[in-house]
Amino acid sequence: MSDRWKRNLLVFLGGQTVSSLGSMIVGYAVMWHLTVETGSAAVLTLSVAAGMLPQAVVSVFGGVWADRHSRKLLIIGADSAIAVATLVLALLMLSGVGDLWMIFVAMAVRSALAGIQGPAVNAMLPQIVPAEHLMRVNGAQQTIQSGMMLFAPAVAAAVYASTGIVAVFFIDVVTAVAGVLLLLLVPVARMVRSTEPVSYFGDLLAGVRYVKGNPSVRWVMGLVAVVMFMAGAPAHLTPLMITRSFGDEVWMLSVNELFWSIGMVVGGAMMAVFGPRVKRRVRLMVAASVGVGVLVIGLGVSTDFWVFSVAGLVICVLFQTLLVPAATVLQEQVEDSMRGRVFGFYGIVMSVSMPVSMIVFGPLADRFAVESVMVLAGVLLLGCLVGMLALGSARRSLATVDAAAS
């Protein structure tokens, strides 16, 4: 593969960045719009469910489609459909029709289409990037995504405050179209598929059997799931702990969000620069997971706001130190014909772990001190890691991943 892949990658990442930025702006603006218009926690809960659950469900089927059809066309189709759904909602609201249920339906449609797009993007990346550069590219991609988390709220706030929610929807339509046009410029090699006809359900079962029968893939995904579940609630409960323990000044909440976002950017950049040099990737992932557990406990016992904030920043660096190698391992070690389905299941892990974590740990924070919940989550995470690594099958499977990368 010549250096032409770099041009294709830049165009591809440029399109995905523009499209993702529009989606992030819509996400923030819709949350603020619902808060201003209703002031209801129940409405916000429904909006979160509408924005996340369809993606988790559809990711299973999106993975099958990514292994049966052109991944490039799936991404283009999903982005185009998102643009159409958003445009319809914008036109309806512009005409004076703006019932809450329409916003929820539009968010659910967008979420479902993201469930098609996500596995296709992750599965297609190895088709345009040489294997030896995947870690660097995944790190760069995570850095860009995290950087947009700093930029998107400011844009959303400026547009929403000055022109309203409908203008935000039109911006998303434009960014989605731009993403599609850029992706059309990227050539993607055809996948080699089996000529044996298999039903969609048969393909889905084959994916399940593949994950079940591939211990290395199963344990890598299991490690990510454990960390995301145990650390998900603490990540979302930090604002509550700040208001209860350090003060309710807005600047403290802003600093907390800023530090967590900076941590994600720094972590992604570190993996882009130094990640390719790491041969023992599983050891790095396990070390990062242990570090997350220790620092989550540190959040719970911290009595100084700045120590608390720096701990959150380092946790996000460690998140990237786990997630970037995990995605790279799956891209490298899963054969092309199965990659979409594996990333479909991986998408479920990523989209469900944190909400379920909040469902489990969130109510505890209303009955007990948030600090206690943080410590509990950290201790449970460390306990799960010890239990996992105590299993000989897990150690052998994870060692196989490192051996393959060496």
Sequence and secondary structure as in RCSB ss.txt:
>XXXX:A:sequence
MSDRWKRNLLVFLGGQTVSSLGSMIVGYAVMWHLTVETGSAAVLTLSVAAGMLPQAVVSVFGGVWADRHSRKLLI
IGADSAIAVATLVLALLMLSGVGDLWMIFVAMAVRSALAGIQGPAVNAMLPQIVPAEHLMRVNGAQQTIQSGMML
FAPAVAAAVYASTGIVAVFFIDVVTAVAGVLLLLLVPVARMVRSTEPVSYFGDLLAGVRYVKGNPSVRWVMGLVA
VVMFMAGAPAHLTPLMITRSFGDEVWMLSVNELFWSIGMVVGGAMMAVFGPRVKRRVRLMVAASVGVGVLVIGLG
VSTDFWVFSVAGLVICVLFQTLLVPAATVLQEQVEDSMRGRVFGFYGIVMSVSMPVSMIVFGPLADRFAVESVMV
LAGVLLLGCLVGMLALGSARRSLATVDAAAS
>XXXX:A:secstr
  THHHHHHHHHHHHHHHHHHHHHHHHHHHHHHHHHHH  HHHHHHHHHHHHHHHHHHHHHHHHHHHHS HHHHH
HHHHHHHHHHHHHHHHHHHTT   HHHHHHHHHHHHHHHHHHHHHHHHHHHHHS GGGHHHHHHHHHHHHHHHHH
HHHHHHHHHHHHH HHHHHHHHHHHHHHHHHHHTT         SS   HHHHHHHHHHHHHH HHHHHHHHHHH
HHHHHHHHHHHHHHHHIIIII   HHHHHHHHHHHHHHHHHHHHHHHHHGGG S HHHHHHHHHHHHHHHHHHHH
H  SHHHHHHHHHHHHHHHHHHHHHHHHHHHHHS HHHHHHHHHHHHHHHHHHHHHHHHHHHHHHHHS HHHHHH
HHHHHHHHHHHHHHHSHHHHHHHHHHHHHH 
